[in-house]
């Protein structure tokens, strides 16, 4: 459970770097749950000089961010494309 709490710190930090428009697409209840359940002693900072893929993120953090992206940020055609890519990768 402690690892999940640390992953939530990373997710929260990444979400704080979204545009206001994208941030507002995420349900307030989800944002609140992330903030309430994250590890208050763990510190992780998003490096604005690096792309997300170079932030050294934990695999679980990437999974959580991917879920949020698919559920709340992508439009339907973007979502279909990502699902197609997942399907292709699943066959490999």
Secondary structure, DSSP 8 states (H G I E B T S, - for coil): -HHHHHHHHHHHHHHTTS-HHHHTTS-HHHHHHHHHHS-TT------TTS-GGGS---HHHHHHHHHHIIIIIS-HHHHHHHHHHHHHHHH-
